[in-house]
């Protein structure tokens, strides 16, 4: 397999982006820049105009890979009023995956493949669009037992074309992982800020870097954060319990353990070739690896060394 | 009092800095740039050489205001082997104040005035020296019932000359405030990192901005962090309990409360004139205000508006 040389992927289908705010607008712009044909729609005329100015064809008729880039509470109704090709693959960029799968699978069946790019900022809306938002980011693309691998690959190609690295995972694995590294950090930031508020003006006047960094993410829209943590309530509660257990350790142990994780040198990367095979892809994700491109006969990616 | 015009302070005494690492080296460099006469000492010849190159006179004979910029465990022995003028005012830059006061007051009596600049990074050592480190930072300068106000003023002038704003507080008030905004954030960062480490490679591979920001401070030297939280164990444990109580709230409430503190627009500042009076200065600090300069007959500072 090492003799295989890179070849273009099969003709890339068009991409339709529903919701042209920070994530959707950035994705549409990144895909236009990568040469993909991109159509899109947003309920907000200003977001449509901004996307049109970046080369997105504004239409309610979507085909190929349709990306739902709307807030979690709007996900179930995101396709209402749109004309989506019957064979289109539908994905999303929501921050939880099992609940969206549960909502969309009964309607879309195997045409739905969940996704979640690990990026975004505390800003939102089409004015926060940045075509470079996904460059080098990890993008989870979900593989369930009944996911059709060709559809999974179409979604992975969208993420790769946007500049991201694709992490294969089941929806359940994804939700447990992001509870630990994203949803619990939002709750800790909220608790830290709220408790400091109770401590009073002198404390807030003395707040500096550690408080600023430790509370940054709770600057995000509270409705978005609440939908995210409540949408992933089970895994988030379990991850929060693991944090509480850590906080109960003697402080020198706790500090040493936390420092060891944070200060670990980034693992080297070993390039791997992965067949388009569910078990092999999920094993890659569980090892902390990611897919970086599609070659002729396989996918190329990496896993941490050592 | 509003007719008083700015005048130079009384002839500024020399400053002696003990420990020329990140904080001490940066302070010495900032004071040299501000035109103060700065002497200094460090047990490490490389730190002495680096400071000498920035205009610091290297000597064991120190007078005027002597600043102890050594790690907390080294504070009690910091003056060993040095020749300090008998009337020198001694201050420090340690991150807890009541324990240092308890150690140094029996030896130094009213000559000790505690201090704590709210800056520094996860880096350390003389190679991390930055004369701009204190610009705009808050610097707590402690006022105990027996603090001689002229000595407090000498220390405050050092902080002001380094570019900082001076927050008056008692050692106990300071320790409670920094427990909430600095020491607890270090423990939360440690617990978040350690729990994510338990969650495994997939979780760490999906970690992005919220994890990076939420764990940054635990990249600091674990010995430094441990000494800090253990040196302020009572207030830190109490502040951690307040965070735990916040974490027990329903998540929508928690998120809203945290967001409100984080997103509060910075209060406007009202300029105030403060007499050199213990009660007035402590009231300024408790209101979230700070001293910004010394004028002829009073100090000038600000308090939050509204």
Interface residues (C-beta under 8 A of the other chain):
Chain A: X118 X119 X120 X121 X137 X138 X140 X167 X169 X173 X174 X176 X177 X178 X180 X181 X182 X184 X185 X186 X187 X188 X189 X190 X191 X192 X193 X194 X195 X196 X197 X198 X199 X200 X201 X202 X203 X204 X205 X206 X207 X208 X209 X210 X211 X213 X214 X215 X216 X217 X218 X219 X220 X222 X225 X226 X229 X230 X239 X240 X242 X243 X244 X245 X246 X247 X251 X252 X254 X255 X256 X257 X258 X259 X260 X261 X262 X263 X285 X286 X287 X288 X289 X290 X304
Chain B: X118 X119 X120 X121 X137 X138 X140 X167 X169 X173 X174 X176 X177 X178 X180 X181 X182 X184 X185 X186 X187 X188 X189 X190 X191 X192 X193 X194 X195 X196 X197 X198 X199 X200 X201 X202 X203 X204 X205 X206 X207 X208 X209 X210 X211 X213 X214 X215 X216 X217 X218 X219 X220 X222 X225 X226 X229 X230 X233 X239 X240 X242 X243 X244 X245 X246 X247 X251 X252 X254 X255 X256 X257 X258 X259 X260 X261 X262 X263 X285 X286 X287 X288 X289 X290 X304
